[in-house]
Amino acid sequence: LVIEETPGETDDTYAVEIGAFRKKNRDLNAQEKVITKLKLPVEIVEQWNDYHVIITGFNNKTEINKYIPELARMGYSEIYVLKNYKKIQ
């Protein structure tokens, strides 16, 4: 998966959702794994009885591309890019 960067996206921010789990301990495990291995900020958002694991803090899609192979090796095959993500309060 390669995401193309287009000019003019400099004001946008990006996040990546790597999974949604029914059980809280599975998302906590995923959060700990990403923080430990990749040193990236991870939020857990509860929505519709699922816990979504979201890696935040990307300034462009090119930054995301360098992490996708490592996330896949860690077992996260369904990766969703979220543009201008803001945590739901």
Buried (B, 14 or more C-beta within 10 A) or exposed (E): EEBEEEEEBEEEBBBBBBBBBEEEEBBBEBBEBBEEEBEBBBBBBEEEEBBBBBBBBBEBBBBBBEBBEEBEEBEBEEBEBBEEBEEEE
